[in-house]
């Protein structure tokens, strides 16, 4: 949510029945919650029901929230537990702790793209992707690139999409992702690396096309 909404403010608003605060929670959190729920259940409809049940549980249990973790992590724990129970009933039994063949698919990145171990910033990119022309001044161009990024994320295998969304969109730490998804640190790294590689490759291809913003094409 916006910077003016701290966890304390959100919790206070939900406890007080503030419809504006809760509406913003629904708007900003429900899409990634659906994505995460869908990775545990068999249909989109089931995922929607899991999210609805989670919000009901949040409303009923908000007074018990003690702030030992972030509010989002607390909500996601409820979501994951709810989704796992429903997934068990639906006989969706593929464990998150294993990485499937599809999760290993897609591009990997050339090690030469990263800084060496003796570099002051080992493992970081040697160079950044080129900026696209007009992105700061033209909302349409910025929206076009965001749309391409969203399409690239949506095209990923489910588990890769969940991990990159939690890490790079929502800002969860690797430890939080491993805990919430019950996966090993190694599996989390594989999924995140594959997802980032695929998204970067897609954006690089797009930005190099004739007419794409930032590469000398038409504005």
Residue pairs with C-beta under 8 A, 6 or more apart in sequence:
1 10
1 24
1 25
1 28
2 24
5 21
5 24
7 67
7 70
7 71
8 67
9 21
10 21
10 25
10 71
11 62
11 65
11 67
11 71
12 18
13 20
13 21
13 22
14 21
14 22
14 25
14 58
14 59
14 62
15 62
15 63
26 55
29 72
29 75
30 51
32 165
32 166
32 169
32 170
33 51
33 54
33 75
33 76
33 79
34 44
34 47
34 48
34 51
35 161
35 162
35 165
36 76
36 79
36 80
36 83
36 162
36 165
36 166
36 180
37 46
37 47
37 48
37 50
37 51
37 54
37 79
37 82
37 83
38 44
38 47
38 158
39 83
39 96
39 158
39 159
39 162
40 50
40 80
40 83
40 84
40 86
40 87
40 92
40 96
41 47
41 50
41 83
41 86
41 87
41 90
41 92
42 87
42 90
42 92
46 86
46 90
47 83
49 86
50 79
50 82
50 83
50 86
51 79
53 82
54 75
54 78
54 79
54 82
57 78
57 82
58 75
58 78
61 78
65 71
65 74
69 77
72 170
72 172
73 172
73 176
73 180
76 180
77 180
80 180
80 181
87 93
94 100
95 182
96 159
96 181
96 182
96 183
97 182
97 183
97 184
97 187
98 187
99 159
99 187
99 190
99 191
100 157
100 159
102 157
103 157
103 159
103 160
103 190
103 191
103 194
104 190
104 194
105 157
105 194
106 156
106 157
106 160
106 194
106 195
106 197
106 198
107 194
107 197
107 198
107 201
108 193
108 194
108 197
109 193
109 196
109 197
109 200
112 126
113 125
113 126
113 127
114 123
114 124
114 125
114 126
115 121
115 122
115 123
115 124
115 125
115 126
116 122
117 123
129 200
129 203
129 204
129 207
130 207
130 214
130 215
131 214
132 141
132 145
132 207
132 212
132 213
132 214
132 215
133 141
133 213
133 214
133 215
133 216
133 219
134 141
134 213
134 214
134 219
135 141
135 142
135 145
135 213
135 214
136 142
138 213
138 219
141 213
141 219
144 213
145 203
145 206
145 213
148 202
148 203
148 206
149 199
149 203
151 202
152 198
152 199
152 202
152 203
153 161
153 164
153 165
153 169
153 199
154 161
155 198
155 202
156 164
156 195
156 198
156 199
159 191
160 191
160 192
160 194
160 195
160 198
161 195
162 181
162 191
163 177
163 181
163 188
163 191
163 192
163 195
164 191
164 192
164 195
164 196
164 199
166 172
166 176
166 177
166 180
166 181
167 174
167 177
167 192
168 196
172 180
174 185
174 188
174 189
174 192
177 183
177 188
178 184
178 185
178 188
181 188
183 191
206 212
207 213
207 214
207 215
208 215
209 215
209 217
210 217
211 217
211 218
213 219
